[in-house]
């Protein structure tokens, strides 16, 4: 798939899932208690973010595959270090 812009960027959203499963917006304090509130919260936190790019990037895929291969080699060799996920 070629690269294109879609949807709205959620990176500006600050949400917390509470112990009872309630999703709460940390900026407004509002809980997502139904469709209207969910749309309101997501609309406010994405208002200025705009769309985000998606699509295939062969260079990034190759880097990701290499990183995963190194990690799995360490796992199966039993040499994974604490904090290796950084």
JOHUJO-V479785 format. One record per residue. RES is the residue in one small letter. SS is DSSP state (alpha for helix, beta for strand, coil for the rest). PHI is phi in degrees with one decimal (999 if undefined). NEAR is the number of other ideal C-beta (glycine too) atoms within 12 Angstrom. Layout:
BEGIN
res=(RES;RES)
ss=(SS;SS)
phi=(PHI;PHI)
near=(NEAR;NEAR)
END
This chain:
BEGIN
res=(x;x;x;x;x;x;x;x;x;x;x;x;x;x;x;x;x;x;x;x;x;x;x;x;x;x;x;x;x;x;x;x;x;x;x;x;x;x;x;x;x;x;x;x;x;x;x;x;x;x;x;x;x;x;x;x;x;x;x;x;x;x;x;x;x;x;x;x;x;x;x;x;x;x;x;x;x;x;x;x;x;x;x;x;x;x)
ss=(coil;coil;coil;beta;beta;beta;coil;coil;coil;alpha;alpha;alpha;coil;coil;beta;beta;beta;coil;coil;coil;coil;coil;beta;beta;beta;coil;coil;coil;coil;coil;beta;coil;coil;coil;alpha;alpha;alpha;alpha;alpha;alpha;alpha;alpha;alpha;alpha;alpha;coil;coil;coil;coil;coil;coil;beta;beta;beta;coil;coil;coil;alpha;alpha;alpha;alpha;alpha;alpha;alpha;alpha;alpha;alpha;alpha;alpha;alpha;alpha;alpha;alpha;alpha;alpha;alpha;alpha;coil;coil;coil;coil;coil;coil;coil;coil;coil)
phi=(999;-76.5;-69.1;-156.7;-96.9;-140.2;47.4;-120.5;-80.7;-90.5;-63.0;-84.3;-79.6;-123.3;-118.2;-133.2;-96.4;-83.9;-55.8;-85.4;93.8;-68.4;-97.0;-123.8;-79.4;-74.8;-82.4;-102.0;82.7;-72.3;-97.6;-80.3;-102.4;176.4;-59.4;-64.3;-64.2;-60.6;-63.8;-62.1;-62.3;-67.3;-63.9;-67.3;-79.4;-109.7;-51.6;-108.2;-80.8;73.2;-76.4;-131.7;-83.0;-134.4;137.2;-73.8;-138.5;-61.3;-64.9;-66.6;-60.6;-63.6;-63.7;-63.5;-61.7;-65.4;-61.7;-63.2;-60.1;-63.0;-61.6;-64.7;-61.5;-66.5;-60.0;-72.9;-87.5;75.2;-112.6;-66.0;-92.4;-61.0;81.8;-69.5;-76.9;-69.1)
near=(10;10;14;12;14;14;15;20;19;21;15;21;26;19;25;20;13;15;8;10;11;19;23;23;28;18;16;19;15;26;22;26;18;13;11;13;20;21;16;19;31;27;21;24;26;23;16;13;18;15;16;17;16;14;14;13;14;13;10;14;13;13;13;14;14;14;17;14;14;17;19;15;15;16;15;11;11;8;13;15;12;7;6;14;10;7)
END
